[in-house]
């Protein structure tokens, strides 16, 4: 075109953008990029600028939109750092010249320590980090040095020392945990599971002492574990020396899983009328887990919950989210 000046823009921005969903600073950038890419007009502008720099006036003319609208779209793309702009001399004063500054955008949605094959993210909750409880004797808490405060009183469950608990027991009632909601709504969820070491609660211990232990997720009862007994005939593999013989020593590792087609206990289907959708995971900033022995249970045999320093398994309560 006669009289048209040659224009170039120095591309100073990031050519390859790498963002991680779990990084708070990256999340702010992701929001801005998401906003920038949410408009068909802005997508056309990016495509228009991927190989060629253009002035604001040219963009307005080619897209048949007002100059003011083009300026707003350019501002949004610039705030997301997807384009760069410069003011350059023109035939009639200065003009604003734009070009796409990005060649690739990479969004990592899983932590480095996540299971990359199964796309699973896990949180290990210390058993002393419960957020609510209503328990009845026999009840108590212990850390690796022994009993915490007084035994057989629910007052102990409100002690500041409760966060150090490695063993928790009660005859009836419930204890509740709130896990951080690490759910990613952009990827289809396959399963949410909770893995914990449990056994019944008898005075001292009794190998044959059945108990019906109910588990609820986000206030929805998902299943019952019929525990056969309170185990203490041998010492737990991790149970510290401070804990005496003749008391509860270890439990059984149990995993409750909710999938789209029902609830599973240790991989076996136990309920078909509950799905992931029923948990309304996306609606809360946390995911709650309640462990309960109901007073009207057929076998009201209490419960022991083991932490990483008691029992046979070095863990607290592990919540895992597995994506498709």
Rosetta blueprint (number, residue, H / E / L):
1 X L
2 X L
3 X L
4 X L
5 X L
6 X L
7 X L
8 X L
9 X L
10 X L
11 X L
12 X L
13 X L
14 X L
15 X L
16 X E
17 X E
18 X E
19 X E
20 X E
21 X L
22 X L
23 X L
24 X H
25 X H
26 X H
27 X H
28 X H
29 X H
30 X H
31 X H
32 X H
33 X H
34 X H
35 X H
36 X H
37 X L
38 X L
39 X L
40 X H
41 X H
42 X H
43 X H
44 X H
45 X H
46 X H
47 X H
48 X H
49 X H
50 X L
51 X L
52 X L
53 X L
54 X E
55 X E
56 X H
57 X H
58 X H
59 X H
60 X H
61 X H
62 X H
63 X H
64 X L
65 X L
66 X L
67 X H
68 X H
69 X H
70 X H
71 X H
72 X H
73 X H
74 X H
75 X H
76 X H
77 X H
78 X H
79 X H
80 X L
81 X L
82 X L
83 X E
84 X E
85 X E
86 X E
87 X E
88 X E
89 X E
90 X E
91 X L
92 X L
93 X E
94 X E
95 X E
96 X E
97 X E
98 X E
99 X E
100 X E
101 X L
102 X L
103 X L
104 X E
105 X E
106 X E
107 X E
108 X E
109 X L
110 X L
111 X L
112 X L
113 X L
114 X L
115 X E
116 X L
117 X L
118 X L
119 X L
120 X E
121 X E
122 X E
123 X E
124 X E
125 X E
126 X L
127 X L
128 X L
129 X L
130 X L
131 X L
132 X E
133 X E
134 X E
135 X E
136 X E
137 X E
138 X E
139 X E
140 X E
141 X E
142 X E
143 X E
144 X L
145 X L
146 X E
147 X E
148 X L
149 X L
150 X L
151 X L
152 X L
153 X L
154 X H
155 X H
156 X H
157 X H
158 X H
159 X L
160 X H
161 X H
162 X H
163 X H
164 X H
165 X L
166 X L
167 X E
168 X E
169 X E
170 X E
171 X E
172 X E
173 X E
174 X E
175 X E
176 X E
177 X E
178 X E
179 X E
180 X E
181 X L
182 X L
183 X L
184 X L
185 X L
186 X L
187 X L
188 X L
189 X E
190 X E
191 X E
192 X E
193 X E
194 X E
195 X E
196 X E
197 X E
198 X E
199 X E
200 X L
201 X L
202 X L
203 X L
204 X L
205 X L
206 X E
207 X L
208 X L
209 X L
210 X L
211 X E
212 X E
213 X E
214 X E
215 X E
216 X E
217 X E
218 X L
219 X L
220 X E
221 X E
222 X E
223 X E
224 X E
225 X E
226 X E
227 X E
228 X L
229 X L
230 X E
231 X E
232 X L
233 X L
234 X L
235 X L
236 X L
237 X L
238 X L
239 X L
240 X L
241 X L
242 X L
243 X L
244 X L
245 X L
246 X L
247 X L
248 X L
249 X L
250 X E
251 X L
252 X E
253 X E
254 X E
255 X E
256 X E
257 X E
258 X E
259 X E
260 X L
261 X L
262 X E
263 X E
264 X E
265 X E
266 X L
267 X L
268 X E
269 X E
270 X E
271 X E
272 X L
273 X L
274 X L
275 X L
276 X H
277 X H
278 X H
279 X H
280 X L
281 X H
282 X H
283 X H
284 X L
285 X L
286 X E
287 X E
288 X E
289 X E
290 X E
291 X E
292 X E
293 X E
294 X L
295 X L
296 X L
297 X L
298 X L
299 X L
300 X L
301 X L
302 X L
303 X E
304 X E
305 X E
306 X E
307 X L
308 X L
309 X L
310 X L
311 X L
312 X L
313 X L
314 X L
315 X L
316 X L
317 X E
318 X E
319 X E
320 X E
321 X E
322 X E
323 X E
324 X L
